[in-house]
Amino acid sequence: MRTLARKPDVLAFAGLAVAVVLTVAGCEGDGQSGIPTESPEPTAAETVEETTPAATPAVVVGDVPGNPAATAALQAWTNDLVGGVDVVGKCWTIAPERARQMYADVDAITAAVQQPGRDGQYAVTWSAGGIDLSVLRSEISSGYACPYVNPTGAPGYTDEDARYAVERFLGRAIGAPVDPDDTEERYPLVCEARGTWDPWGTGNPGVPPLATDPDVVGDLESFDAAAASVTPVSEVYTNVTIPIVEAGTPRDLVVLLTTGSNGYCLGAVD
């Protein structure tokens, strides 16, 4: 005999089983029922910068105790010299022919610069093989030091250096400097305003006239650098005579110079 009274219980059990299955299915995944799963953002790859060590120069300039700027400034010039760069053209603070002569013996120069430098009163000097290679303070400050190269014990400057200092000074006066960077602020040509000026040996030194009145050639129109002549006044002072045209009138300008912290400097004009 069939018993039909138990059928509702069977159906209830079946319904419960379905509910359990649906509930379990709804909880699978990311555990956030009803919320769409978001894929995590990919981690950005870290960029590793590789640094290439600076190449060692072919010729390493010797250190100057207490003055690393001097070493760095001469190193820049030395790199160009040994690399075949036209250093004469870059060294416009020195007369071109003078620079050409001084820089001709590359082997002697490279031997000297590798020695330790000596910091003196007006310049830093490297020496070897009977030559001295010196750089001025203004050259060091520029970051590219064009040196003077002379036999050891010889005078550091020549008549050509005096003549060229006058050429640069007059070029500035007429608005035609040898280089746009050739300014008094960067490369001083006028002697310092110190009471040591005494070209005629009077025993009563004073301040160089140009130091107090540097614009005395304000009416200058032109000058002939090739026709300039140099005459020593004493072991300390030198005259440079140069033809000029001033306010439409040709005449000879006489410039008195001496040496100072930046090589030849101009102290007076007549």
C-alpha positions in Angstrom: 0.0 0.0 0.0 1.4 3.4 -0.9 1.7 6.1 1.6 1.2 9.5 -0.1 1.4 11.5 3.1 5.3 11.7 3.0 5.7 13.3 -0.5 5.7 16.9 0.8 8.7 16.1 3.0 10.6 14.8 0.0 9.9 17.9 -2.0 10.9 20.1 0.9 14.2 18.3 1.1 14.9 18.7 -2.6 14.1 22.4 -2.4 16.5 22.8 0.5 19.2 21.0 -1.4 18.8 23.3 -4.4 19.0 26.4 -2.2 22.2 25.2 -0.5 23.8 24.6 -3.9 22.9 28.1 -5.1 24.1 29.6 -1.9 27.5 27.9 -2.2 27.8 28.8 -5.8 27.1 32.4 -5.0 29.9 32.5 -2.5 32.6 31.1 -4.7 35.1 33.5 -6.6 36.5 36.4 -4.8 34.3 36.0 -1.7 32.3 39.2 -2.6 28.9 38.0 -3.5 27.2 40.1 -6.1 30.3 42.4 -6.6 32.2 42.0 -9.9 35.8 40.8 -9.5 38.4 43.4 -10.5 41.7 42.2 -11.9 44.7 43.6 -10.0 46.7 46.3 -11.8 50.0 44.9 -13.1 53.0 46.0 -11.1 55.0 48.6 -13.0 58.5 47.3 -13.9 61.1 49.3 -12.0 63.5 51.2 -14.3 67.2 50.7 -13.4 69.5 53.3 -14.7 72.9 52.1 -15.6 75.6 54.7 -15.1 78.6 54.6 -17.4 81.9 55.4 -15.7 83.6 58.6 -17.1 86.4 57.7 -19.4 89.9 58.4 -18.0 91.6 61.2 -20.0 94.5 60.2 -22.2 96.6 62.6 -20.3 95.7 63.3 -16.7 96.7 66.7 -15.3 98.5 66.7 -12.0 96.7 67.8 -8.9 97.2 71.2 -7.4 97.0 71.0 -3.6 94.1 73.2 -2.4 93.1 74.3 -5.9 91.1 71.6 -7.7 89.6 74.2 -10.0 93.0 74.8 -11.6 93.4 71.1 -12.3 90.0 70.9 -13.8 90.4 74.0 -16.0 93.7 72.8 -17.4 92.4 69.3 -17.9 89.7 70.7 -20.2 92.3 72.4 -22.3 94.6 69.4 -22.3 91.8 67.1 -23.5 91.4 69.4 -26.5 95.2 69.6 -27.2 95.7 65.8 -27.2 92.4 65.3 -29.1 93.5 67.4 -32.0 91.1 70.3 -31.3 92.2 73.8 -32.5 93.2 75.2 -29.1 94.8 78.2 -30.7 91.4 79.3 -31.9 89.8 78.7 -28.5 92.5 80.5 -26.6 91.7 84.0 -27.8 93.1 85.6 -24.7 96.5 85.0 -26.1 97.8 86.4 -29.4 97.3 83.6 -32.1 100.9 83.5 -33.3 102.2 83.4 -29.7 99.8 80.6 -28.8 100.7 78.7 -32.0 104.4 78.8 -31.0 103.8 77.9 -27.4 101.6 74.9 -28.1 103.7 73.3 -30.9 105.5 70.8 -28.7 102.6 68.6 -27.6 104.9 65.9 -26.0 106.7 68.4 -23.8 103.5 70.0 -22.7 101.8 66.6 -21.8 104.9 65.6 -19.9 104.7 68.8 -17.9 101.0 68.9 -17.1 101.1 65.4 -15.5 103.4 66.7 -12.7 101.9 68.2 -9.6 101.0 71.9 -10.0 102.3 74.7 -7.8 100.0 77.5 -6.8 101.9 80.8 -6.9 101.1 84.4 -6.3 99.5 85.1 -9.7 99.4 81.8 -11.5 99.4 78.0 -11.1 102.4 76.3 -12.7 103.3 72.8 -13.9 106.9 72.0 -14.9 108.9 69.2 -16.5 111.7 68.8 -19.1 112.9 72.4 -18.9 109.5 74.1 -19.5 107.0 75.9 -17.3 103.3 75.8 -18.1 101.3 78.5 -16.2 97.7 79.5 -16.1 96.3 82.8 -14.8 93.5 83.2 -12.2 91.1 84.5 -14.8 91.7 81.5 -17.0 91.0 79.1 -14.1 87.7 81.0 -13.3 86.6 80.5 -16.9 86.8 76.7 -16.5 89.0 76.4 -19.6 92.6 77.4 -18.8 94.8 78.4 -21.8 98.4 78.3 -20.5 101.5 80.2 -21.1 104.4 77.9 -22.0 107.9 79.1 -21.5 111.4 77.7 -20.9 112.0 77.3 -17.2 113.5 80.6 -15.8 112.5 82.7 -18.8 110.2 85.7 -18.5 106.6 84.7 -18.4 105.5 87.4 -20.9 106.8 88.9 -24.1 106.4 92.1 -26.1 103.7 90.3 -28.2 101.7 89.8 -25.0 101.9 93.5 -24.2 100.9 94.5 -27.7 98.0 92.0 -27.7 96.7 93.3 -24.3 96.5 96.8 -25.9 94.7 95.4 -29.0 92.1 93.7 -26.8 91.6 96.8 -24.7 91.1 99.1 -27.8 88.9 96.4 -29.5 86.5 96.6 -26.6 86.5 100.4 -26.7 85.2 100.4 -30.3 82.8 97.6 -29.8 84.8 95.0 -31.6 86.3 92.7 -28.9 88.4 89.7 -30.0 85.6 87.6 -28.6 82.1 88.4 -27.3 83.2 87.1 -23.8 86.2 89.4 -23.7 84.9 91.8 -21.0 86.7 93.6 -18.2 84.6 91.8 -15.7 85.7 88.3 -16.9 89.2 89.1 -18.1 90.6 92.2 -16.5 93.1 94.2 -18.6 93.2 97.4 -16.5 95.7 97.4 -13.6 94.2 97.1 -10.1 93.6 100.3 -8.2 96.6 99.9 -5.8 99.0 102.6 -4.9 102.0 100.9 -6.5 102.1 102.7 -9.9 105.4 104.4 -10.5 106.6 103.9 -14.1 109.2 106.7 -14.0 110.7 105.7 -10.7 109.8 108.9 -8.8 109.6 107.1 -5.5 106.0 108.4 -5.0 103.8 105.6 -6.3 100.1 106.1 -6.8 97.0 104.5 -8.3 97.2 103.7 -12.0 95.2 106.5 -13.8 93.3 104.0 -15.9 92.0 102.3 -12.8 90.1 105.5 -11.9 89.2 106.6 -15.5 89.1 103.6 -17.8 87.0 105.4 -20.5 89.7 107.9 -21.6 89.5 106.6 -25.2 85.8 107.1 -25.5 86.2 109.0 -28.9 88.3 106.2 -30.4 87.2 105.2 -33.9 89.9 102.8 -35.1 93.4 101.6 -34.5 96.2 99.7 -36.4 97.3 96.8 -34.3 99.8 95.6 -36.9 101.7 98.9 -36.7 102.0 98.8 -32.9 105.5 99.0 -31.4 106.8 98.0 -28.0 109.4 99.8 -26.0 110.6 98.7 -22.5 110.6 101.5 -19.9 112.2 99.4 -17.1 112.3 95.9 -15.9 108.7 96.4 -14.7 107.0 98.8 -17.1 106.5 98.7 -20.9 105.3 101.2 -23.5 103.1 100.2 -26.5 102.7 102.9 -29.2 99.9 102.3 -31.6 98.3 104.5 -34.4 94.7 105.4 -33.8 92.0 107.6 -35.2 90.2 109.6 -32.4 87.3 111.9 -33.2 88.4 111.9 -36.8 92.0 112.8 -36.0 94.9 110.3 -36.6 97.6 110.2 -33.8 99.8 107.8 -31.9 98.4 106.5 -28.6 101.0 105.6 -26.0 100.0 103.0 -23.5 101.9 102.2 -20.3 101.7 98.6 -19.0 103.1 96.4 -16.3 102.5 92.8 -15.2 100.0 91.8 -12.5 97.7 89.0 -11.5 96.3 88.6 -15.0 99.4 89.1 -17.1 100.0 92.4 -18.7 97.7 95.2 -17.5 97.2 98.7 -18.8 97.9 101.5 -16.3 97.9 104.8 -18.3 97.4 106.2 -21.8 98.7 109.3 -23.4 
